[in-house]
């Protein structure tokens, strides 16, 4: 679940060696499935369940908006985890990204329904995403975007070798509009990025301390 009590900030994580990562498999009772037509409604339910969409209908709109640029990739790059009833309860995608001005693969829209969290489903999905990335020979670099609200997931991404991006504003990053940002706004991006990572690091440390007690 998203922790919306935390101040919001969008961040980027980059993994520069996609060949090195931990391998996790699904626990008993769960199955890995590829997208087939109709699963967009299951995707929407998952997003609504974790607060990424306000409703299932909003989740469906988000699905079409997100994946309409490369519909030919859906069947091979959009994965689901299904429970014993065949219902999709988690999802992740390996998608095309142009955030840095050049085509780069990205891990996109990772989510797991609350009742199935803590069972290693997302770990298995991330392993599968990176397996797929390497099988397709997409290169060494892969990235993802996330937010301060997802600090628990960020802790997991770090364990997979994704590191905070602390460089200058990426070519396609936007603040509130699609216009090229001025130097002043680029400075604002850098300051906001640092602020967001300070929040994330503090929340991860707090969360892990609670788990140890």
Buried (B, 14 or more C-beta within 10 A) or exposed (E): BBBEEBEEBBBBBBBEEBEEBEEBEBEEEBEBBEBEEEBBBBBBBBBBBBBBBEEBEBBBEBBEEBBEEEEEBBEEBBBBBBBEEEBBBBBBBBBBBEBBEEEBBBBBBBBBBEEBBEBBBBBBBBBBBBEBBBEEEBEEBBBBBBBBBBBBBBBBBBEBBBEBBEEEBBEEBBBEEEEEBEEEBBEBBBEBBEEBBEBBBEBBEEEEEEEEE
